[in-house]
């Protein structure tokens, strides 16, 4: 597990992961009708664990294992893309010094932002900016910078 994350941050083996490896090794031994866990059982448990980790934590864009996917549900590349979109939205609102309807701001982002993004990503960024009190939404669905 530590080798998988080397060079991209620390990957530690949590007690739950170690316990799951023990349970997998014990289950493999039982499948062989053995009461004794042997090296072959540990190797198979390790292989199964690595495969599960690859399937659950591989960033589809980079092909790299990203443990953040397991912890946050988003890959590092997705978080970086969202941060860049957020900066673009803040700059657009600040530079224009006016409010935009939600869909108008979306269209402006589509026209001016260099990277592609989905409606869902846009909505998540807007929600995050609102939660961070950087932008506010008025009652008539206009978005603007929060007054300082």
C-alpha positions, 0 to 999 in steps of 0.5 A: 500500500505504501509503494502505491502512493510513493511520490504523491503523498503518504499512504498509510496502512490504517488498522482497518485495512490491516484487519481486512487483510487478516480477514481476507487471508483467513477466508482464503485459508478456509477456502482451501479447507485449512485452519492455518493461514499460510504465505499463499493466503497472505499473498492472495489477500494482498493481491485482492486488496491491491486490486480493490484499491486500484478499482476504487481509487484510480483517477479516470483522467490520470490513471493514477491511484489517488487516495483522496478519491476514497476520502473525499470522493473527488480526485486531486485533478477534479479538485484542482479543476474546481478551484480554477473554475472558482477563481474564474467565477470570482474574477468574472464577478469582481471584474464586471462589478455586477450580478448575473443570473445563475444561467447567464453566469454559466453561459459566460463561464462556458464562453470564457473559461479555457477548460471544459466543465459540466453543469454539475461541476459548475453547480458544485463550485457555486455551492462551495463559493456560497458556503465559503461566503465568497458569493451570494445568491439573491432571492431572484437567483442572481449571483454576486460577490459578497459585500465585504 
